Amino acid sequence: MVTGAAGFIGSHVVDRLLRDGEDVVGVDNLSSGTLANLSAARSPEMGTFSFHSIDITSDALAEAIARSEPEVILHLAALGGPRCSPLPRYRFPVASPCVIVPKIRRI
């Protein structure tokens, strides 16, 4: 599973994992990433890829983790762009694992 899958970095990680033969579940709320970044991943010849438009702070993430049972979660979700104040942007990558880990523990 890759959080932030539709972002610039996340989409490249997804493409690489698929080229390496991995099944990939992408999660992104599309607040700054785009589905266009996942165009290669969504093509049938790339491999098994599924995408969920989910905010990682919602309970839907725990449901997606339970359904997909990922072996690994690559947490790349972050607030992007200069349109928000710096404090929330810097706090998000640090605080978001505190949101994800309890969701994983519930499973």
C-alpha positions as CSV (number, residue, x, y, z in Angstrom):
1,M,0.0,0.0,0.0
2,V,1.2,3.5,-0.9
3,T,-0.3,6.5,0.8
4,G,0.1,9.7,-1.2
5,A,0.0,7.5,-4.4
6,A,-1.2,10.2,-6.7
7,G,1.5,12.7,-5.8
8,F,4.7,13.2,-7.8
9,I,6.9,11.0,-5.6
10,G,4.1,8.5,-4.7
11,S,3.2,7.9,-8.3
12,H,6.8,7.2,-9.3
13,V,7.1,4.7,-6.4
14,V,3.8,3.0,-7.5
15,D,5.1,2.7,-11.1
16,R,8.4,1.2,-9.8
17,L,6.7,-1.3,-7.6
18,L,4.4,-2.4,-10.4
19,R,7.4,-2.8,-12.8
20,D,9.0,-5.0,-10.1
21,G,6.0,-7.2,-10.2
22,E,4.4,-6.1,-6.9
23,D,0.6,-5.8,-6.4
24,V,-0.1,-2.2,-5.3
25,V,-2.9,-0.5,-3.5
26,G,-2.8,3.3,-3.9
27,V,-4.4,5.6,-1.4
28,D,-4.7,9.4,-1.8
29,N,-7.3,12.0,-1.1
30,L,-6.3,13.9,-4.3
31,S,-5.9,17.2,-2.4
32,S,-2.7,17.9,-4.2
33,G,-2.0,14.7,-6.3
34,T,-3.9,13.9,-9.5
35,L,-5.2,10.7,-11.2
36,A,-3.2,11.8,-14.2
37,N,0.0,11.0,-12.2
38,L,-1.3,7.4,-12.0
39,S,-2.1,6.9,-15.7
40,A,0.8,4.4,-16.2
41,A,-0.2,2.5,-13.1
42,R,-3.8,2.2,-14.2
43,S,-2.9,0.6,-17.5
44,P,-3.5,-3.1,-17.6
45,E,0.0,-4.0,-18.8
46,M,1.6,-2.6,-15.6
47,G,0.2,-5.2,-13.2
48,T,-2.3,-5.3,-10.4
49,F,-3.1,-1.8,-9.1
50,S,-6.1,-0.6,-7.2
51,F,-6.8,3.0,-6.1
52,H,-8.8,4.3,-3.2
53,S,-9.7,8.0,-2.8
54,I,-9.3,8.2,0.9
55,D,-8.1,10.7,3.4
56,I,-5.6,9.0,5.6
57,T,-7.1,10.6,8.7
58,S,-10.5,8.9,8.1
59,D,-11.7,5.6,9.3
60,A,-11.9,4.5,5.7
61,L,-8.2,3.9,5.8
62,A,-8.5,1.2,8.4
63,E,-11.2,-0.4,6.3
64,A,-8.9,-0.3,3.2
65,I,-6.0,-1.8,5.1
66,A,-8.2,-4.6,6.4
67,R,-9.6,-5.4,3.0
68,S,-6.2,-5.3,1.2
69,E,-4.0,-6.8,3.9
70,P,-0.8,-5.1,2.7
71,E,2.5,-6.6,3.6
72,V,4.0,-3.1,3.6
73,I,2.6,0.4,3.9
74,L,4.8,3.1,2.3
75,H,3.6,6.3,3.9
76,L,4.2,9.1,1.4
77,A,1.1,11.2,2.0
78,A,1.7,14.8,2.9
79,L,0.1,18.2,2.5
80,G,1.5,19.7,-0.7
81,G,1.9,23.1,-2.3
82,P,2.5,26.6,-1.0
83,R,-1.2,27.3,-0.7
84,C,-1.4,26.5,3.0
85,S,0.5,27.9,5.9
86,P,3.9,26.3,6.8
87,L,2.9,25.0,10.2
88,P,0.2,22.5,9.1
89,R,2.5,21.3,6.3
90,Y,5.4,20.5,8.6
91,R,3.2,19.0,11.3
92,F,1.3,16.7,8.9
93,P,4.1,14.3,8.0
94,V,5.1,14.0,11.6
95,A,1.6,13.6,13.1
96,S,0.1,11.4,10.3
97,P,1.9,8.2,11.4
98,C,0.2,8.8,14.8
99,V,-3.1,8.5,12.9
100,I,-2.1,5.5,10.7
101,V,-0.6,3.3,13.3
102,P,-3.7,3.0,15.5
103,K,-5.7,2.1,12.4
104,I,-3.3,-0.7,11.6
105,R,-3.4,-2.0,15.2
106,R,-7.2,-2.3,15.1
107,I,-6.9,-4.9,12.4
